[in-house]
Amino acid sequence: MSHATNTDILKRLRRAEGHLATVVRMVAESRDGLTIAQQMQAVIKALEKTKQMLILDHIDHHLGEAGPLPPEVQQKIAEFREITKYL
């Protein structure tokens, strides 16, 4: 599967885009700094989660093309996938 056709990734990017548009509007309207910062945090979290999904999708897509893998390789891939949550 291409990353461009992964609907979950596209949905999350659109959500982040909506949050960012809200931040831009709030700044233009001279809204409260705390409220703007909260919206900015929503943008950051949305992008971080999307980045993690993209990386996992990339791992699954490209390693999945390799065919059946031995159990020890599958275990290493599982560990690699697990560490991506710290990106």
C-alpha positions in Angstrom: 0.0 0.0 0.0 1.2 3.4 -0.9 1.4 6.0 1.9 -0.8 8.2 -0.3 -3.6 5.7 -0.3 -3.5 5.1 3.5 -6.8 6.8 4.5 -5.9 6.9 8.2 -2.8 8.9 7.5 -4.7 11.2 5.2 -7.4 11.7 7.8 -4.9 12.6 10.5 -3.1 15.0 8.2 -6.4 16.7 7.4 -7.2 17.0 11.1 -3.8 18.6 11.8 -4.4 20.9 8.9 -7.8 21.9 10.4 -6.1 22.6 13.8 -3.4 24.7 12.2 -6.0 26.7 10.3 -7.7 27.4 13.6 -4.4 28.5 15.1 -3.8 30.9 12.2 -7.3 32.3 12.6 -6.9 32.7 16.4 -3.6 34.6 16.0 -5.1 36.9 13.4 -8.0 37.6 15.8 -5.5 38.3 18.6 -7.0 35.5 20.8 -5.7 34.6 24.2 -2.2 33.1 24.2 -3.1 30.1 26.4 -5.9 29.1 24.0 -3.6 29.5 21.0 -0.9 27.4 22.8 -3.5 24.7 23.5 -4.5 24.6 19.8 -0.8 24.5 18.8 -0.3 21.5 21.0 -3.2 19.8 19.3 -1.4 20.4 15.9 1.9 19.0 17.3 0.3 15.9 18.7 -1.7 15.2 15.5 1.5 15.5 13.5 3.5 13.3 15.9 0.9 10.6 15.8 0.7 10.8 12.0 4.5 10.6 11.7 4.5 7.4 13.8 1.7 5.9 11.7 3.6 6.7 8.5 6.8 5.1 9.8 5.0 2.0 10.9 3.2 1.8 7.5 6.5 2.2 5.8 8.1 -0.7 7.9 5.1 -3.0 7.2 4.9 -2.1 3.5 8.6 -2.6 2.7 9.3 -5.5 4.9 6.1 -7.2 3.9 7.4 -7.3 0.3 10.2 -9.5 1.5 7.9 -12.5 1.9 7.7 -14.9 4.8 10.3 -14.1 7.5 11.9 -16.3 10.0 10.5 -16.0 13.6 13.7 -14.3 14.9 13.5 -11.7 12.2 9.8 -11.1 12.9 10.7 -10.6 16.6 13.3 -8.0 15.7 10.8 -6.2 13.5 8.3 -6.2 16.4 10.9 -4.7 18.6 11.7 -2.1 16.0 8.0 -1.2 15.6 7.7 -0.9 19.4 10.6 1.6 19.7 9.0 3.9 17.1 6.7 5.2 19.8 9.6 7.1 21.2 10.1 9.1 17.9 
